[in-house]
Amino acid sequence: MEQIQYAFVAVLVGVLVAASVSFAVMGLGKVLRRRRLARDAHQRGLRFFPDDPYDVPRRYADFAVISSGHSPCANNVTAGGIVGRTVRAFDFRCELGHGTRRLTRRYSVAIAETRLSQPSLLMWHTGDGELAPLAARDVQGRVGQWSFRGSRELAETVEAACRHLGPAQPSVEIRGSVVLIAVSVRRAIRQYALALDEVSGIIEALDGPRGPRPPAVGA
């Protein structure tokens, strides 16, 4: 009996040690990534905030990705100007369901303010079909690898700007003069870097180039 108790204690201690090591590694990974994002923002001439000074869930609550679940949270925010437009990029997560059925969705997101107001458009990449928010399931048509609702002409313009992006192609929503692109973290290869680098291409497709495009920086 004592041997069984000792064995149980040993297993329990082993589990606790493994959990502690796992949490420590995860914490270190987050710290290193945050430092890398801050360095990349500085190299681009942008500002970096570990937290969310813009209250993203409230400010952009009308966008499908931001309102797709509960307990929304944004952090690791990079902000400033790219190709003459105001841009904000950030890590975003929200929860779906409750209790044992709760799921966490994570995205790399970039939001840009363009010069021209556009018709409303929501384009969702078919590779993330099972993660599509309710608003994106009311499909009006398809262009390339995206389903969409809204202006077909605008959807074709955005699809042409996105088709070269490779496997980490974003979902896109346009409301007036604001463009949001979101890449599911489980699919993203460059994640945060894609959100920052590629939003400028979409901006240029919508209202024309203005200033040089910044070099790509990995994240």
C-alpha positions as CSV (number, residue, x, y, z in Angstrom):
1,M,0.0,0.0,0.0
2,E,2.8,2.4,0.9
3,Q,4.5,1.7,-2.4
4,I,1.3,2.6,-4.3
5,Q,1.0,5.8,-2.3
6,Y,4.7,6.7,-3.1
7,A,4.1,5.9,-6.7
8,F,1.0,8.1,-6.8
9,V,2.8,11.0,-5.1
10,A,5.7,10.6,-7.6
11,V,3.3,10.7,-10.6
12,L,1.5,13.7,-9.1
13,V,4.8,15.6,-8.6
14,G,5.9,14.7,-12.1
15,V,2.7,16.1,-13.5
16,L,3.0,19.3,-11.5
17,V,6.6,19.7,-12.6
18,A,5.7,19.1,-16.3
19,A,2.9,21.6,-16.0
20,S,5.1,24.2,-14.4
21,V,7.7,23.8,-17.1
22,S,5.0,24.0,-19.8
23,F,3.6,27.3,-18.4
24,A,7.2,28.7,-18.1
25,V,7.9,27.9,-21.7
26,M,4.6,29.4,-22.9
27,G,5.3,32.5,-20.9
28,L,8.8,32.9,-22.2
29,G,7.5,32.4,-25.8
30,K,4.9,35.2,-25.3
31,V,7.6,37.6,-23.9
32,L,10.0,36.9,-26.8
33,R,7.3,37.3,-29.4
34,R,6.2,40.6,-27.8
35,R,9.7,41.9,-27.9
36,R,10.0,40.8,-31.5
37,L,6.8,42.6,-32.4
38,A,8.0,45.8,-30.6
39,R,11.3,45.7,-32.5
40,D,9.5,45.2,-35.8
41,A,7.2,48.1,-35.1
42,H,10.2,50.3,-34.3
43,Q,11.9,49.3,-37.6
44,R,8.7,50.3,-39.5
45,G,8.5,53.6,-37.7
46,L,5.4,52.5,-35.9
47,R,4.3,52.5,-32.2
48,F,3.8,49.3,-30.2
49,F,1.6,48.8,-27.2
50,P,1.5,45.5,-25.2
51,D,-2.1,46.2,-24.2
52,D,-5.0,47.8,-26.2
53,P,-5.1,51.6,-25.9
54,Y,-7.8,51.9,-28.6
55,D,-10.5,49.7,-27.0
56,V,-10.6,47.6,-30.1
57,P,-13.7,45.4,-29.1
58,R,-15.8,48.6,-28.7
59,R,-14.3,50.7,-31.4
60,Y,-14.7,48.1,-34.1
61,A,-17.7,46.2,-32.7
62,D,-19.6,46.5,-36.1
63,F,-17.1,44.2,-37.8
64,A,-18.0,40.5,-38.1
65,V,-14.7,39.1,-36.7
66,I,-14.7,41.4,-33.7
67,S,-18.3,40.6,-32.8
68,S,-18.2,36.9,-33.6
69,G,-17.9,35.7,-30.0
70,H,-17.9,36.8,-26.3
71,S,-15.0,38.0,-24.1
72,P,-13.2,39.7,-27.0
73,C,-9.6,40.9,-26.3
74,A,-6.9,42.6,-28.3
75,N,-3.3,43.0,-27.4
76,N,0.2,43.5,-28.9
77,V,-1.1,46.5,-30.9
78,T,1.1,48.1,-33.6
79,A,-0.2,51.5,-34.8
80,G,0.9,54.3,-37.1
81,G,0.9,55.0,-40.9
82,I,1.6,52.8,-43.9
83,V,1.4,54.1,-47.4
84,G,0.0,57.3,-46.1
85,R,-2.9,55.6,-44.3
86,T,-3.6,55.1,-40.6
87,V,-3.1,51.4,-39.7
88,R,-3.6,49.3,-36.6
89,A,-2.6,45.7,-36.3
90,F,-3.1,43.4,-33.3
91,D,-3.6,40.0,-31.9
92,F,-7.3,39.3,-31.3
93,R,-9.1,36.5,-29.5
94,C,-12.7,35.8,-28.5
95,E,-14.6,32.9,-27.0
96,L,-17.4,30.8,-28.4
97,G,-19.7,28.8,-26.2
98,H,-19.4,28.2,-22.5
99,G,-18.1,25.6,-20.1
100,T,-16.8,22.4,-21.7
101,R,-17.9,23.5,-25.1
102,R,-16.0,26.8,-25.0
103,L,-13.7,27.4,-28.0
104,T,-11.1,30.1,-28.4
105,R,-10.6,31.8,-31.8
106,R,-7.4,33.7,-32.4
107,Y,-6.7,36.0,-35.3
108,S,-4.0,38.4,-36.5
109,V,-5.8,41.5,-37.6
110,A,-5.0,44.7,-39.4
111,I,-7.3,47.7,-39.8
112,A,-6.7,50.5,-42.2
113,E,-8.5,53.8,-42.9
114,T,-8.6,54.5,-46.7
115,R,-9.2,57.8,-48.4
116,L,-12.4,56.7,-50.2
117,S,-15.6,55.3,-48.7
118,Q,-16.6,52.0,-50.2
119,P,-19.7,49.9,-50.4
120,S,-20.0,47.3,-47.6
121,L,-18.3,44.0,-48.2
122,L,-17.6,40.9,-46.2
123,M,-15.3,38.3,-47.8
124,W,-14.5,35.1,-45.9
125,H,-11.8,32.7,-47.0
126,T,-13.1,29.2,-47.7
127,G,-10.1,27.7,-45.8
128,D,-11.7,29.0,-42.6
129,G,-15.3,28.0,-43.5
130,E,-15.9,26.2,-40.3
131,L,-14.8,29.3,-38.3
132,A,-16.9,31.8,-40.2
133,P,-18.9,34.1,-38.0
134,L,-22.7,34.1,-38.5
135,A,-22.6,37.3,-40.6
136,A,-20.3,35.6,-43.2
137,R,-22.6,32.6,-43.6
138,D,-25.2,34.6,-45.4
139,V,-23.4,34.1,-48.7
140,Q,-24.4,36.1,-51.8
141,G,-21.6,34.8,-54.1
142,R,-18.1,33.5,-54.5
143,V,-14.9,35.0,-56.0
144,G,-11.8,32.8,-56.2
145,Q,-11.3,31.2,-52.7
146,W,-13.6,33.6,-50.9
147,S,-17.4,33.7,-50.3
148,F,-18.8,37.2,-50.0
149,R,-21.8,39.3,-49.3
150,G,-22.0,42.8,-50.6
151,S,-20.6,44.4,-53.8
152,R,-19.4,41.9,-56.3
153,E,-17.3,44.5,-58.2
154,L,-15.5,45.4,-55.0
155,A,-15.1,41.7,-54.1
156,E,-13.4,41.1,-57.4
157,T,-11.0,44.0,-56.8
158,V,-10.1,42.8,-53.3
159,E,-9.7,39.2,-54.6
160,A,-7.3,40.3,-57.2
161,A,-5.2,42.1,-54.5
162,C,-5.3,39.0,-52.3
163,R,-4.8,36.1,-54.7
164,H,-1.0,36.2,-54.6
165,L,-0.7,36.0,-50.8
166,G,-0.2,32.2,-50.7
167,P,-1.7,29.9,-48.0
168,A,-2.3,32.5,-45.4
169,Q,-4.9,34.5,-47.4
170,P,-7.0,36.8,-45.2
171,S,-10.7,37.3,-44.7
172,V,-11.6,40.9,-45.5
173,E,-14.4,43.2,-44.4
174,I,-15.0,46.8,-45.6
175,R,-17.3,49.3,-43.9
176,G,-17.2,52.8,-45.4
177,S,-13.6,53.9,-45.5
178,V,-12.3,51.3,-43.0
179,V,-10.8,48.0,-44.2
180,L,-10.2,45.0,-41.8
181,I,-8.2,41.9,-42.7
182,A,-8.0,38.9,-40.4
183,V,-5.9,35.8,-40.7
184,S,-6.7,32.8,-38.5
185,V,-3.7,32.1,-36.3
186,R,-4.0,28.3,-36.9
187,R,-3.6,29.0,-40.7
188,A,-1.2,31.9,-40.7
189,I,2.4,31.4,-41.6
190,R,3.7,34.9,-41.1
191,Q,0.6,35.9,-39.0
192,Y,1.2,39.4,-37.7
193,A,3.7,40.3,-40.5
194,L,1.1,39.3,-43.1
195,A,-1.5,41.5,-41.5
196,L,0.8,44.5,-41.7
197,D,2.5,43.9,-45.0
198,E,-0.5,42.9,-47.1
199,V,-3.0,45.5,-45.9
200,S,-1.1,48.1,-47.9
201,G,-1.7,46.1,-51.1
202,I,-5.4,46.0,-50.5
203,I,-5.4,49.8,-49.7
204,E,-3.7,50.5,-53.0
205,A,-6.2,48.4,-54.9
206,L,-9.0,50.4,-53.3
207,D,-7.9,54.0,-53.6
208,G,-4.5,54.0,-55.3
209,P,-0.9,54.1,-54.2
210,R,0.5,56.8,-52.0
211,G,4.1,56.5,-50.9
212,P,6.5,53.5,-50.9
213,R,5.4,50.2,-49.6
214,P,7.3,49.2,-46.5
215,P,9.6,46.1,-46.6
216,A,8.3,42.9,-45.2
217,V,9.5,42.1,-41.7
218,G,8.9,38.7,-40.2
219,A,6.9,38.3,-36.9
